[in-house]
Amino acid sequence: MGMNTFGGFGEYIRVPQEWIVKKPDNLSLSESMAFGTAGLTAGLCLRKLLLHGLKPDDGEVFVSGVTGGVGIISLMLFSKLGFDVTAITGKMDQEKLLKNLGAKTVLDRNDLDSDLISPLQKPIYAGGIDAVGGKILSNLICSTSQRAAIACCGMVGGLSLDTSIFPFILRGLSLFGIDSAESLLETKEEVWNNFATSWKLENIDENIKDISLNELPSEIDKILDGKQIGRVRIVYD
Ligand SMILES: NC(=O)c1ccc[n+]([C@@H]2O[C@H](COP(=O)([O-])OP(=O)(O)OC[C@H]3O[C@@H](n4cnc5c(N)ncnc54)[C@H](OP(=O)(O)O)[C@@H]3O)[C@@H](O)[C@H]2O)c1
């Protein structure tokens, strides 16, 4: 939970029936919390891109904010499905981890965090998942190849977009927005079922940090300092 509903860190929470999705049998409770809302959002982004027709053969894809919760699961999912992934991060010291999780290339986000040089730049990416918005997404929009698709869901890098109509009408770019909370229940169900079957991340538990409730404040401080890496799961005794 989160946003307008308290109880996200509670062991029990009471919610309206229409918010509930049945957990697939082939996914443990603990695995489902390794995904959490960030993982669901990554899955919804991926689903949108696959429905658009994006395939590994189309070329390189990117994930921005890649050491964050949405980013790290997006990287693992893309990699599981055979995509060549460029991981865009502010933490270049995590290059080894990102390559172990399947990144082909690791790019410093500072290289993209600047005003647009041109509304159309070298076409590199066939698609991508963006968790940061702002100047980084603005530059990525200009660096897409023909018929590319981007799914965006976050705004840690800024709320504004500086773009033009050119990538859309000269390269046929599609930009999809993802809202996990209000997605249709059947769409959420489809994504959770994928997590339990064809998108199953066998090694997800190895890449999650388990903590007790008491450790939560210091982990939140790490997020605010921009030092957190990947997903953190609260384990109750
Ligand atoms: N639309 C939805 O339904 C939905 C659902 C869940 C989350 N979200 C949003 O998606 C975003 C990511 O969520 P999350 O759970 O992955 O958050 P997170 O775990 O805090 O990760 C965010 C990542 O963004 C990067 N970052 C941090 N500060 C930045 C800055 N100033 N400029 C550019 N990049 C920066 C960092 O990765 P690097 O150091 O690797 O660059 C960081 O790990 C948030 O904005 C969140 O609110 C949206």
The ligand as an ORCA input file, in Angstrom:
! r2SCAN-3c Opt
* xyz 0 1
  N       3.343      4.869    -12.194
  C       3.247      3.959    -11.243
  O       2.282      3.231    -11.150
  C       4.386      3.807    -10.287
  C       4.507      2.678     -9.477
  C       5.648      2.545     -8.677
  C       6.596      3.556     -8.669
  N       6.409      4.650     -9.426
  C       7.406      5.730     -9.506
  O       8.514      5.211    -10.234
  C       9.715      5.811     -9.769
  C      10.696      4.728     -9.377
  O      10.164      3.979     -8.295
  P      11.108      3.007     -7.483
  O      10.262      2.268     -6.527
  O      11.956      2.243     -8.424
  O      12.000      4.090     -6.691
  P      13.451      3.904     -6.096
  O      13.633      2.508     -5.634
  O      13.659      5.017     -5.138
  O      14.408      4.095     -7.350
  C      14.534      5.281     -8.048
  C      15.872      5.243     -8.798
  O      15.938      6.403     -9.630
  C      17.277      6.851     -9.714
  N      17.328      8.258     -9.258
  C      17.273      8.724     -7.991
  N      17.341     10.055     -7.963
  C      17.435     10.450     -9.249
  C      17.537     11.724     -9.868
  N      17.553     12.858     -9.168
  N      17.612     11.756    -11.212
  C      17.581     10.633    -11.934
  N      17.492      9.395    -11.392
  C      17.416      9.315    -10.068
  C      18.117      5.953     -8.820
  O      18.640      4.917     -9.658
  P      20.123      5.018    -10.261
  O      21.000      5.486     -9.139
  O      20.402      3.632    -10.707
  O      20.068      6.014    -11.372
  C      17.090      5.340     -7.889
  O      17.496      4.093     -7.426
  C       9.294      6.744     -8.631
  O       9.143      8.045     -9.153
  C       7.963      6.172     -8.180
  O       7.157      7.157     -7.581
  C       5.332      4.793    -10.245
*
